[in-house]
Structures are given as structure tokens and as C-alpha cells.
Amino acid sequence: MKKKLWQGRFDTPLSADADGFNQSLTFDRKLFDADVEASVAHAAMLGECGILTKEEAEQICEGLKEIVRDVAAGMPITGAEDIHSFIEGELVEHIGDVGKKLHTARSRNDQVATDMRLYARRSCDGAIRALKDLVEVLLLRAKEGVHYVMPGFTHLRKAQPVNCAQYFNAYSEMFLRDIDRFSACRARLNVMPLGSAALAGTSYPIDREITRELLGFSSVSQNSLDAVSDRDFIAEYLFCASLAMAHLSRLCEDTILYTSDEFGYWNIPDEYSTGSSIMPQKKNPDLPELVRGKTGRVYGALVSILTVIKGLPLAYNKDLQEDKEVFFDAETTLLQCVGIYAALMKKITLNVNAMYEAAGEGYSTATDVADYLAKKGMPFRDAHAVTGKLVRECIAAKKKLTDLTLEDFKAASPAFEEDILTAVTTRASAEARNSVGGSSVKAARAGIVSLKKRLAKY
Ligand code: ARG
């Protein structure tokens, strides 16, 4: 282990076990790019402001670029307390004592806060890209599904027939909200803490505008105590990720149900299915189950950071180092899950006949019968009662609503006419709901157009 940045104050080195426990390099090496980027900007600013000479600043920037080349060529990132110490140590090795000037007017506290924001900014972009790909797949499924009708459920009981496109659009709406949320999270976190130093700011004549501009932040933090200890953006990202996973887990659950023998609406192709070690006949939905399970892991990350920041005294505390592993793990998990689901949704096949058949079962067009009577002037509550009785009679006679003759209907109410026989069919039922966002082909198509328009902003 290289000498500590802070060794001067101590008589003896840190014991090996304490060192191992304290270190963060094994995971914060992920911040390598962000740390170099922020250091290059910081050094350039120090040069501009005359805090370092132009030559010193240039030497530092060149040295940092050499380290990037070394790492790209395979130099291992090891042997230091954290990524900041590693880079500074390497810099001194590359360019000598001038490297020791990089940390002027800076602390690891504002440095790590800046690195994490640079990193999280890219993470938001990555999440948006992945979710966008998923929505694009769902929009393709919707385009194909616009001609098909499937059962819509409430309480997991067949409720009313819905348009298949409307079904896929429902998930696109959820994921589009997730995209919106990641985008808002990105905008809110795009504030630069660099220049806050350890906690109180700095006495050097720095120009934070220069670093802000170089690093592409939209503004600079306005309170150094807050800036070094603020991890709200980590919690926000993890909330966005958690909700996206919640949405994905619902789609997983639908997939598991719809591909079961009991439902039989969709098939997962062999490339995305798994078998059983003992039961030769099994074809299991491991992928949706795993994604559903990994949702818990991402929630865990959110709860973890919320718990870490709870009750922390101002300003920086080492507890905050715990923001990283959960963040990185949740990020990887989210991207993996969204990616595999986009691939899976592209590949599932729809059993359109089975879906149509199922959509007509369970007296799912009973609301249409009640609506029919209500539209003829009967109060809806009475129409509901008349229809309920008809359903009861059908159950007793083992008949469907579509098996009833006009005479059967007329016996229930004289208001029924010939057109009720069409109104109770599955297709007519879905088509009747032409309200905005509804189950008619026209409404489902409009849903696709609207989603595409909103998605195009990203
Ligand atoms: N590894 C530390 C973290 O992630 C870097 C900041 C260290 N600052 C300090 N005052 N010890 O938070």
C-alpha cells in the first residue's frame, strides 16, 4: 500500500486490517474517468487563476493524460486508499513534485462529491438510453398488437376485453415516466460541488465558473457545507431505478402468468427459457423471475442510502463512502434487467386466438350490456342489476352472453333490440371504448402516436 495522503500527522502507519476496512479503491476505481476529468479541469483552473503557473498546470494535465493511457494499456488500479490517492500518487510518480500541487484549493470531500455527480450524470443518460430501447420494443409490439384483443384484468379476474396495443402502451407509459424522472434527476444533480474544499470553502482565489464550464455543470453549489455532504442525488437516482424496476417487475409478473399453461397468451422462445434438472417437461420463465427478484436488490440500495444519510451531522462523514457500492450495483442491475427485458419482449410470440378466446370468457362484456340499457335511458344502477341477473341465468344455464338470443334479452328487458347481439361480442366491446386512452383500435393507435411523440424528446 502506498503512503497515505495524510501520513504526515501520524507516527505509525495504519494497521493492515484497518487499512483494508477503510479503503475504497476496490470499488471507487469506477470513478477513475470522472476523477481524472475533474482533476484536469481543476488544474486548468488553478493555472488560469495564477494559483499555479501555466507550466505547472500543463504538466499536471499532461501527467494525468499519461495515467489514462497507462490504465488503458492495462496498468492495474491498486495499492492506494482510494481512487483519488491512487491518481495523485501516480501523478507524482510521473511528473515529480509538481504533481503534489494538484490538490491545492481542493479536498477529497468536494472531489468525491464532484466525481459522483459526474458519474451519476452518465448513469442517468445510460438509464434513459436503456429504457428508451425498451419502450421502442414495446411500441413495435403495440403496432403489431393493434389488431388483437386480449383480456383485461382487475383483481386478476377477467374484467373487460382490451386492445393488445393498449396493453403494451400501458407499460410504455410507465417506462416513459421513468425516463422523465431520470431526466429530471439528471437536471437536478448537474450542480458542481468542486470549490467547496473540505467543508468551508477555500481561501485561494479560485474561479468556479471555469471548472463548471469545463465539466459541463449547469451551475455551482451555493453552500459548501451542503455541497460536500449532499447525496440526495444518489437517493434520487436509486428511487428512479427502484420505480423503473417496480414497473419491470409488473411486466415480469404478467409475462410469467401469460406464458403459463393456464393462460397461454404468450410464448417465450427457447433461447430465453430454461429447463428443470429433474422434470424433463418443464420450460421455466427464469429470466422474468430473476428480473422480478432483482427488484428487491435495487430497493435495498435505496433503503441503504436513505439510512446512511439519516441523522448525519454536517458536513462530510466517512459514512458517505457507503454511497458507492449500492449505487454501482443498482446501476448495473437496472441496465442488465432493462436490457434483457427489451430482448425478451422482442422475442415473445403472441397466441392471438387464445387471447381473443380468453377475452370473451367470464362474461367480460357484461358492462356492454348494462351500458346498452343505460344508453336507452335506463338508470345505470338498474341496468347493472338487470345485467347481473342475466349473467346469473347464463351461469346456471352454462351459456355465454353471446349464446343468448334476442328473445332471451327481451325477456330481461324490452329495451333490448337486434343490435345487442353485436354489442356483446368481444371485438365490439373493445371497439366501443373509444375514449382517449381507451381500448378501441383508434384510441390505441392514438396512444402509440402520443408515446412516440413524447419519446422523441429524449
Ligand atoms: N473514499 C472517500 C469517500 O468515498 C473519499 C473522501 C474521503 N474524505 C475524507 N475526509 N476522508 O467518501
Boltz pocket constraint, residues with backbone or C-beta under 6 A from the ligand:
constraints:
  - pocket:
      binder: B
      contacts: [[A, 22], [A, 24], [A, 28], [A, 82], [A, 108], [A, 109], [A, 112], [A, 316], [A, 317], [A, 318], [A, 320], [A, 321], [A, 322]]
      max_distance: 6.0
